Amino acid sequence: MTEKKIHVEVIPQLKDNYSYIIFSLKDKLAIIIDPAESKSIIKYIKKNNLKPGAILLTHHHKDHTAGVKKILDSFSCNVYSPNKDITETTHIIKHNDIIKFDNLCFKIFATPGHTLDHVIYHEYNNNILFSGDTLFRYGCGRVFEGTYKQMLSSLNIINELDDVTEVYCGHEYSLNNLNFLESVFKNNNHLILEKKILKNQIDRNGCTIPFNLGKEKDLNPFLSRKSPFYCSFMKEKKYNDLAMFTYLRDLKNSF
Ligand SMILES: [Fe+2]
């Protein structure tokens, strides 16, 4: 087994948000993702003697950015975001950019749909994805600013990433998302089994993050529809990918 070189700390914030701190165990340079609040982040950094290196933001919504200002009052570090209107931004990033902090290397993908400015950060040395509000476990973000077509192509970008990728998303919506899938795809053995696994995980520690992308490609029809049970559903309804996505997203909006 290879020695673990990095750690991702999951920081629950607000009602159901997640912020993250990723750092290499050797140099302790900390990269903070989407801080909604500052206190818990600052506390963790101080307690673990980390060196704040940068803040990465996925999109402009306040529940992903509101902690930035106070973090900057405590530490000075660069703020990477896709949107100059996020006032604390020091570096604007765009699709296909790569940003490196010692041995942490992030490739940026623009994933418009939830918002028009949305980006995700793929740390490709360790196969870790910070998916913000684009991909959730068993679901995807609500499409506020973009079109369904845009959101679907954004999710297709994630679908192309390696199955071993571990995903850290912006909210704890897993149980609700799985309940929704069960309400549409009734008596589906795969979903029933998954619910048992998920409930076990929630009972153990309340948090269902991170999750494996390969497994997600089998179970999450917003991300991929390759599983036989989704294929046959689409065939029956004569849906292509966009029609299936539209059908599910519309239903989920009122679930
Ligand atoms: Fe959002």
Residues whose N, C-alpha, C, O or C-beta is under 5 A from the ligand:
A	BS01	LIG	H61 D133
